[in-house]
């Protein structure tokens, strides 16, 4: 399906979201895969509207790579990429804490590279 105009909240227009929701209910779908990049807000809005898990292109690629990774290094690289991808989706869900008077966010702690360590 080609999209004429991208709707910021859901990527699709309200009519198309409702039409696809009906199709997913009729097919008893558990998951919807979108062949495009979704913002965290778009993904969350579509999951609410369709009541299924929504996966965008990047999420699908990471899922496939994660299942096919054989070496320890490969699995770690995929895990790092997946965590970086999910971090963008988690950050926005915790922004209410800083606005509500909770403790301010702590700065990131960085470990020194192993080569600069002294001693055993």
MOPEJO-V560141 format. One record per backbone hydrogen bond with DSSP energy under -0.5 kcal/mol. CO is the residue of the C=O (numbers start at 1). NH is the residue of the N-H. Records with the same first field share a line. If there is no record, write none. Layout:
# MOPEJO-V560141
CO=NH + NH
This chain:
# MOPEJO-V560141
2=4
6=8
7=10 + 11
10=12
11=7
13=17
14=18
15=19
16=20
17=21
18=22
19=23
20=24
21=25
22=26
23=27
24=28 + 29
25=28
30=53
32=34 + 55
33=35
34=36
36=57
39=43
40=44
41=45
42=46
43=47
44=48
45=49
46=50
47=51
53=32
55=34
56=60
57=61
58=62
59=63
60=64
61=65
62=66
63=67
64=68
65=69
71=75
72=76
73=77
74=78
75=79
76=80
77=81
78=82
79=83
80=84
81=85
82=86
83=87
84=88
85=89
86=89 + 90
87=91
88=92
90=93 + 94
91=94
92=95
94=97 + 98
95=99
96=100
97=102
98=101
108=110
113=116
114=117
